[in-house]
Amino acid sequence: MSRQTSPLDNGVITFGTINGGTTSNVLCGRVEISGTVRTIKTETQDKIASQLEVLLRSITDFWGGSYEYNYSKGYPASWNDPELTDVLTKSVTKTFGDQAVVVNEHPYMSGDDFSIVASEVPSVFMYWGTGSSEKENFPWHNAHYHVNLDALKYGVATGLHCITELLESEKVGQA
């Protein structure tokens, strides 16, 4: 991918499934590949979609095969509202201390339907740790991932504190 897009442009291609064949010594008649493309910029996703088809065409032409290409765009990047991000950061710091806030230096390459909401109304997307010191922890989308239910109360407390702060600031603004 680094040869097809700017190295300063974030993008992730994941081939999540590759299915074809039934044994190691027989050429299969069909292979299906599916995956995801995650980017920050829409134009980067468009270029990757185009270049994937160019690659697919070149491989099938070389080997005398054919292909069917179905590309569906996933969710766009999520953008946090700066004012709500500030409210969230202050709320977490006030409730749990300075060490509780970790600001990502680079954009997080998740694909989430939250981005649809965030494109329509001011929003902020927050992650909070749900790991456990009693079990081995695994990342999301891992077959062994588990949620530490005791950690959920921290997210609820943060949400409630943010709502209270926003309602209080509205009262001040209306006075």
NULUMZA-919752 format. One record per atom (N, C-alpha, C): residue in one letter; x, y, z. Coordinates in steps of 0.001 Angstrom, whole numbers, plus 500000, padded with zeros to 6 digits. Each point is the difference from the previous one (the first is absolute). Example, Ala and Ser with C-alpha at 12.3 -4.5 7.8 and 13.67 -1.06 7.14 Angstrom:
// NULUMZA-919752
a513190494310507800;a499110501190500000;a500900501200500000;s499650501050499280;s500820501190500060;s499230501090500730;
***
This chain:
// NULUMZA-919752
m500817498810500000;m499183501190500000;m500861501255500000;s501175499923500617;s500835501198500118;s500479500511498650;r499977499151498985;r500404500438498651;r498832500592499205;q498787499843500533;q498812500461499284;q499413501277500598;t500360500302501249;t499494501200500667;t501174500712500659;s499781501206500419;s501031500746500711;s500313499288501310;p501282499869500358;p500331499369501276;p499516500819501197;l499589501239499758;l499470500838501074;l498492499853500151;d499389499234499104;d498557499785499992;d499694498673500682;n499149500017501015;n499668498772500715;n499049499135499190;g500284498716499994;g499121499049499341;g500340498590500437;v498970499173500131;v500180498604500402;v499157499140499077;i500613498962499437;i499266499001499219;i500096498696500786;t498849499381500267;t499976498725500701;t499241498998499143;f500657498891499661;f499311498900499339;f499613499028501098;g498725500056500393;g499521499211501130;g499673498566499646;t499612499741498744;t499720498621499579;t500601499759498632;i500548498818499830;i500461499500498699;i499544498550499953;n499048499699499100;n499427498659499922;n500108499457498579;g500500498773499870;g500067499357498696;g500697498659500095;g499590499100499168;g500659498701499940;g499593499055501105;t500384498721499798;t499679498974500982;t501204499137500361;t501071500113499223;t501202499215500274;t501215500709499415;s501175499618500450;s501217500726499612;s500502499683498596;n499585498903499375;n500558499634498699;n499007500117498837;v498902500732500194;v499016500199498929;v499718501496499886;l500112500513498758;l499674501410499789;l498506500213500215;c499676501000500762;c498580500258500254;c499424500875498894;g498723499889499796;g499336500752498945;g499557501387500423;r500010500250501298;r499489501286500492;r500633500320501355;v500334501270500186;v500504500490501284;v499215501257500345;e499576500088501242;e499309501202500477;e500841500652501086;i500186501310499867;i500770500787500959;i499101501142500469;s499974500235501297;s499247501144500513;s500837500696501061;g499709501279500174;g500762500753500986;g499458501403500169;t500833500829500603;t499614501384500257;t501132500939499600;v499608501226499707;v500948501090499747;v499618501126500947;r500969500473500767;r499763501108500923;r500973501125499672;t499455501184499831;t500818501165499686;t499467501210500755;i500808501033500046;i499560501267500577;i499333500838498918;k500612500036498825;k499492500823498905;k499176499167499017;t498875500549499578;t499134499327499027;t500738499753498687;e500792500977499558;e500715499833498722;e501033498878500072;t500549499737501188;t500937498886500153;t499255498683499843;q498814499904500588;q499210498782499853;q499621499772498532;d499626501064499303;d499655499868498584;d501185499482499189;k501197500508500287;k501197499571499267;k500317498537500303;i499886499607501271;i500259498609500361;i499001499076499303;a498726500374499968;a498977499184499327;a500361499807498536;s500429501064499358;s500385499939498591;s501247499136499802;q501003500192500858;q501253499265499856;q499836498515500322;l499098499661500906;l499728498587500275;l499459499306498756;e499126500705499282;e499471499394498769;e501081499883498935;v500876500985499899;v501121499923499047;v500858498772500317;l500302499788501276;l500801498854500419;l499283498690499680;l498733499924500338;l499209498804499732;l499952499688498502;r499773501034499193;r499959499822498542;r501346499499499475;s501103500575500499;s501315499593499492;s500313498544500355;i499629499576501189;i500258498615500408;i499158499032499179;t498705500288499859;t499139499071499246;t500338500009498515;d500376501149499432;d500427500044498597;d501263499163499800;f500953500127500906;f501260499267499880;f499774498491500002;w499101499537500880;w499774498567500136;w498831499482499152;g499384500886499206;g498914499559499126;g498695499756500732;g499804500659501109;g498782499821500775;g499035501153499802;s499015500043500807;s499027501088499977;s499694500380501452;y499312501102500171;y499695500441501358;y498689500760500029;e499438500058501177;e498846500839500281;e500408500859501194;y499863501305499866;y500467500927501034;y498820500785500541;n499708499816501282;n498921500728500667;n500608500753501169;y500083501304499871;y500584500826501051;y498904500850500618;s499819499858501292;s499019500809500727;s500752500845501019;k499763501300499952;k500648500869500976;k499419499747501378;g500879499972500980;g499569499862501383;g499723501367500590;y500149500086501287;y499738501254500693;y501141500992499771;p499662501290499923;p501060501013499872;p500745500162501331;a501064500763499971;a500747500272501233;a499125500787500976;s500236499783501289;s499303500762501047;s500848501204500380;w499330501138500154;w500694501225500408;w499346500504501275;n500803500152501046;n499490500494501272;n499807501506499965;d498888500468500563;d499745501420500151;d500985500545501046;p500769501055499678;p501010500514500942;p499422500454501342;e498834500659499987;e499411500469501260;e499548498834500874;l499362499003499400;l499574498833500780;l501200499183500473;t501042499958499194;t501222499319500411;t500580500665501238;d499953501327500033;d500489500749501158;d499155499688501239;v498679499961499841;v499104499667501121;v500312498595500503;l500152499057499085;l500294498618500374;l501328499910500744;t501029500636499467;t501324499953500622;t499956500571501415;k499334501134500158;k499889500616501330;k499193499113500958;s498947499384499501;s499172499135500839;s500782498781500478;v500722499365499090;v500777498815500377;v501093500387500998;t500682501108499741;t501057500460500898;t499440500311501384;k498867500687500025;k499379500373501286;k499536498761500769;t499470499019499292;t499448498808500641;t501073498979500377;f500971499789499103;f500944498894500198;f501468500433500096;g500313501276499756;g501377500481500090;g500671500129498640;d501117500733499985;d500735500263498752;d500452498729499286;q500384498984500762;q500535498771499404;q498948499225499212;a498732500344500169;a498920499262499333;a499804500422498551;v500602501114499596;v499816500487498635;v501244499679499174;v499789499298498906;v501066499711499048;v499551500557498658;v500751500935499469;v499664500597498712;v500825499305498924;n499319499449499003;n500703499337498895;n500744501023499162;e501244499707499723;e500803500893499166;e499543499949498537;h499552498833499579;h499576499798498612;h498531499577499972;p499326500199498888;p498602499566499896;p499878498494500231;y498925499610500614;y499726498590500243;y499215499458498811;m500457498923499416;m499433499503498755;m498869499000500232;s498995500415500732;s498860499118500213;s498946500254498924;g499135499055499812;g498860500162499112;g498749499818500832;d499228501039500142;d498875499920500928;d498831500818499479;d498783499517500233;d498818500731499556;d499812501311500764;f500734500188501088;f499976501267500730;f500355501164499074;s500836499753499006;s500415501078499097;s498817500610499251;i498949499228499781;i498798500535499339;i499346501038500907;v499872499685501286;v499436500938500968;v500891501239500089;a501318499776500131;a500943501107500177;a500051500929498794;s499606499517498850;s499985500871498819;s498763500902499976;e499017499692500845;e498755500762500033;e499864500932501202;v500501499569501154;v499882500792501232;v501347499999500724;p500289501053500768;p501255500022500763;p500092498758500895;s501141499310499933;s500164498734500715;s501454499823500412;v500206499080500923;v501357499618500391;v500003498499500265;f501002499326499474;f500138498553500136;f501070499726501048;m499689499175500979;m500912499731501100;m500219498497500143;y501232499638500268;y500313498626500385;y500333500006501482;w499575498977500704;w500501499846501355;w500377498539500172;g501023499788500799;g500533498660500176;g499018499060500673;t499888498817499460;t499154498983500617;t500819498749500299;g501313500190500102;g500870498872500300;g499855499551501443;s500649498902500315;s499925499429501338;s501387499539500424;s500329500225501251;s501281499510500517;s499906498514500344;e498790499448499980;e499784498606500379;e499997499040498812;k499912500539498780;k499941499166498801;k500960500556498956;e500345499164499032;e500769500492498864;e499071500863499158;n500493501142499529;n499177500929499229;n500319499885498517;f498961500102499192;f500132499900498552;f499350501211499354;p500466500407498823;p499389501154499326;p498618499651499440;w499251501072499657;w498697499792499363;w500187499195498729;h498950499362499568;h499985499187498780;h500936498798500107;n500318499595501220;n500777498802500252;n499028498974500568;a500135498759499585;a499071498957500450;a500011499822501516;h501062500423500675;h500110499824501451;h499672501267500784;y499563501046499312;y499683501264500675;y498899499790501034;h500135500652501129;h498965499970501029;h499884501395500601;v498831500321500500;v499761501300500627;v500049499823501512;n500771500849500642;n500019500044501449;n498808500861500420;l498940499371500435;l498767500722500326;l500194501017501119;d500982499781500874;d500279500965501064;d500469501337499435;a500572499998498796;a500522501236499403;a498896500869499397;l498836499429499763;l498920500752499355;l499531501187500842;k500085499884501314;k499550501087500871;k500801501285499750;y501251499875499546;y500812501191499730;y499490500746498770;g499564499266498997;g499418500633498820;g498678500676500307;v499182499327500814;v498714500581500401;v500232501269500811;a500933499953500954;a500304501178500824;a500499501153499137;t500843499706499035;t500507501047499104;t498870500610499187;g499135499164499440;g498863500505499224;g499090500886500821;l499679499557501201;l499134500795500880;l500652501323500382;h501287499973500267;h500698501230500370;h500013500980498817;c500229499504498809;c499993500865498802;c498618500613499780;i498959499191500141;i498635500510499823;i499718501092501028;t500379499756501245;t499802501003501057;t500745501289499658;e501243499887499562;e500801501179499636;e499340500774498855;l499521499274498987;l499357500665498863;l498700500683500418;l499208499349500820;l498754500614500468;l500289501225500857;e501012499935500851;e500377501145500831;e500484501168499137;s500776499698498961;s500506501070499127;s498862500631499203;e498961499228499650;e498832500565499321;e499247500961500924;k499872499634501262;k499332500880500967;k500755501306500131;v501318499937500060;v500821501202500116;v499835500858498749;g499975499356498834;g499854500738498747;g498643500667499845;q498967499434500654;q498657500561499891;q499719501076501042;a500837500089501004;a499764500962501084;a500228501433499564;
***
